[in-house]
Amino acid sequence: MAENSAGSVRKSRPPVIVDVGLDVNDLSVMKAFWEQTLGYHEARGKESYSYLVDPSGNGPHLFLQVVPEPRTEKNRLHLDIVVESLPQAVAAAEARGARRVSEFKTPITWFVVLEDPEGNQFCLVDEPYWEETRPPYWKMRGDDTDPSGSTTAFCTAGVEPIVPDSPTPFTPSAL
C-alpha cells in the first residue's frame, strides 16, 4: 500500500501508459489525420498542442505537441494499431496522406507499416490475426524462449517484408 499526498493509504498498482506524445510541425494537419485514423476527439488544445482522447476510454491518449524542427531520423517508438479490416484501414490512411512503407504477412501476423503526413511510422495490424495470436500467445504455445534462454521476439522474427517501390530499403530493424 502507498500513501497519497493527502496522507491516506491507497492501493498500489503497476505503472500504466496513459498518454503517447508525438512531436508535430503542422498541428492542424496532424490533428485531423490522427483524429480520423484513431476515431479520437480533441479534449483540449491550443495553437501549440492538441490532446486527443479515445471516446471509449480504452486506449491511451495522444498528445500532439508542436515543435519547430522536422523529424530527421527514424522513430525510436511507434504505435501498433489493431484495425477491423487491414485493407480498408490502409486505404483510408493513405487517402488521408499516409505513405505505405512495407507490409508483413505470415501465418501468425499481418500488418502494414505506414508513415503519417510528417513521416512518423506506425503499424496497422489486422484484427483477426491479432485475436488469433494476441500476446502473450507464445506462453500458450510454450515457446517463449529460444535455446539460449532469451525471450523470443515475436513481431518480426522470421517475417519477410513485402516492400512497395521505395527510394530507401526497409528492414524490420528500421521500426
C-alpha positions as CSV (number, residue, x, y, z in Angstrom):
1,M,0.0,0.0,0.0
2,A,1.2,3.5,-0.7
3,E,0.3,6.9,0.9
4,N,-1.1,9.7,-1.3
5,S,-0.4,13.4,-0.8
6,A,-3.4,13.7,1.5
7,G,-1.9,11.1,3.8
8,S,-4.5,8.4,3.2
9,V,-3.5,4.9,2.2
10,R,-4.2,3.9,-1.4
11,K,-3.8,0.5,-3.2
12,S,-0.6,0.2,-5.2
13,R,-0.7,-0.7,-8.9
14,P,1.9,-1.1,-11.6
15,P,2.6,1.9,-13.9
16,V,0.2,2.3,-16.8
17,I,0.8,4.1,-20.1
18,V,-2.0,6.7,-20.4
19,D,-0.5,9.2,-22.9
20,V,1.6,8.9,-26.0
21,G,3.3,12.1,-27.1
22,L,4.0,12.9,-30.7
23,D,6.1,15.9,-31.9
24,V,4.5,17.6,-34.9
25,N,5.1,20.6,-37.2
26,D,1.7,21.2,-38.6
27,L,-0.8,20.7,-35.8
28,S,-4.0,21.1,-37.9
29,V,-2.9,18.5,-40.5
30,M,-1.7,16.1,-37.8
31,K,-4.7,16.6,-35.6
32,A,-7.1,15.8,-38.4
33,F,-5.0,12.8,-39.5
34,W,-4.9,11.2,-36.1
35,E,-8.5,12.0,-35.2
36,Q,-9.7,10.2,-38.3
37,T,-7.2,7.4,-38.1
38,L,-8.0,6.5,-34.4
39,G,-11.5,7.8,-34.1
40,Y,-10.3,10.0,-31.2
41,H,-11.5,13.5,-30.4
42,E,-9.8,16.6,-29.0
43,A,-10.4,17.0,-25.3
44,R,-8.4,20.2,-25.1
45,G,-5.9,22.1,-27.2
46,K,-4.2,25.4,-28.1
47,E,-2.1,26.5,-31.0
48,S,0.9,24.6,-29.5
49,Y,-0.8,21.3,-28.7
50,S,-3.8,19.0,-29.0
51,Y,-4.8,16.4,-26.5
52,L,-6.7,13.6,-28.3
53,V,-8.7,11.0,-26.3
54,D,-10.2,7.7,-27.0
55,P,-14.0,8.1,-26.7
56,S,-14.3,4.5,-25.4
57,G,-11.8,5.2,-22.6
58,N,-9.8,2.1,-23.6
59,G,-6.8,3.4,-25.4
60,P,-4.0,5.8,-24.2
61,H,-4.5,9.5,-25.1
62,L,-2.4,11.0,-27.9
63,F,-0.7,14.3,-27.1
64,L,0.3,16.2,-30.2
65,Q,2.8,19.0,-29.5
66,V,4.2,21.5,-31.9
67,V,8.0,21.6,-32.3
68,P,10.0,23.8,-34.7
69,E,12.3,21.1,-36.1
70,P,11.2,18.4,-38.6
71,R,11.7,14.7,-37.9
72,T,15.1,13.8,-39.3
73,E,15.7,10.2,-38.3
74,K,13.6,7.1,-37.8
75,N,11.2,6.7,-34.9
76,R,12.5,5.2,-31.7
77,L,8.9,4.3,-30.7
78,H,5.9,3.6,-32.9
79,L,2.2,2.8,-32.5
80,D,0.7,-0.6,-33.3
81,I,-3.0,0.0,-34.1
82,V,-5.3,-3.0,-34.4
83,V,-8.0,-2.5,-37.1
84,E,-11.0,-4.5,-38.1
85,S,-10.1,-4.6,-41.8
86,L,-6.4,-4.0,-42.7
87,P,-7.0,-3.3,-46.4
88,Q,-9.7,-0.8,-45.7
89,A,-7.8,0.9,-42.9
90,V,-4.6,1.2,-45.0
91,A,-6.6,2.7,-47.9
92,A,-8.3,5.2,-45.6
93,A,-4.9,6.2,-44.0
94,E,-3.3,6.6,-47.5
95,A,-6.3,8.8,-48.6
96,R,-5.6,11.0,-45.5
97,G,-1.9,11.4,-46.5
98,A,-0.1,8.3,-45.0
99,R,2.6,6.6,-47.1
100,R,3.0,2.8,-47.1
101,V,6.5,1.7,-46.1
102,S,6.1,-2.1,-46.1
103,E,3.7,-5.0,-45.4
104,F,4.4,-8.1,-43.4
105,K,2.2,-11.2,-43.7
106,T,2.9,-14.6,-42.2
107,P,0.7,-17.4,-40.8
108,I,0.8,-15.6,-37.4
109,T,0.7,-11.9,-38.3
110,W,-0.4,-9.4,-40.9
111,F,0.5,-5.7,-40.6
112,V,1.4,-2.7,-42.7
113,V,4.0,-0.1,-41.7
114,L,3.0,3.4,-42.7
115,E,4.2,6.9,-42.2
116,D,1.9,9.7,-41.2
117,P,2.0,13.0,-43.2
118,E,5.1,14.1,-41.3
119,G,6.9,10.8,-41.6
120,N,6.2,9.2,-38.2
121,Q,6.0,5.5,-38.6
122,F,3.1,3.4,-37.2
123,C,1.7,0.0,-37.9
124,L,-1.8,-1.0,-38.7
125,V,-2.4,-4.6,-37.6
126,D,-5.2,-6.9,-38.9
127,E,-7.6,-7.7,-36.1
128,P,-8.3,-11.4,-37.0
129,Y,-4.6,-12.1,-36.9
130,W,-4.3,-10.1,-33.7
131,E,-7.1,-12.0,-32.0
132,E,-5.5,-15.4,-33.0
133,T,-2.0,-14.5,-31.8
134,R,-2.7,-11.9,-29.1
135,P,0.3,-11.5,-26.8
136,P,1.4,-13.5,-24.9
137,Y,0.4,-16.2,-27.4
138,W,3.9,-17.7,-27.1
139,K,3.2,-18.5,-23.5
140,M,0.2,-20.6,-24.5
141,R,2.3,-22.4,-27.2
142,G,5.1,-23.0,-24.7
143,D,7.8,-21.5,-27.0
144,D,8.6,-18.3,-25.1
145,T,12.4,-18.9,-25.0
146,D,14.9,-19.8,-27.6
147,P,17.7,-22.4,-26.9
148,S,19.9,-19.7,-25.4
149,G,17.2,-18.9,-22.9
150,S,16.5,-15.4,-24.1
151,T,12.9,-14.2,-24.8
152,T,11.8,-14.6,-28.4
153,A,10.8,-11.5,-30.3
154,F,7.5,-12.3,-32.0
155,C,6.7,-9.3,-34.1
156,T,9.2,-9.5,-36.9
157,A,11.2,-12.7,-36.3
158,G,11.2,-14.7,-39.5
159,V,9.0,-12.3,-41.3
160,E,9.7,-11.4,-44.9
161,P,8.6,-7.8,-45.7
162,I,6.5,-7.0,-48.8
163,V,8.1,-3.7,-49.7
164,P,6.5,-1.3,-52.2
165,D,8.5,0.7,-54.6
166,S,10.5,2.9,-52.3
167,P,13.6,5.0,-52.6
168,T,15.0,3.6,-49.4
169,P,15.1,-0.1,-48.5
170,F,13.1,-1.1,-45.4
171,T,14.2,-3.7,-42.8
172,P,12.3,-4.7,-39.7
173,S,15.0,-3.2,-37.6
174,A,14.0,0.2,-39.1
175,L,11.0,0.3,-36.8
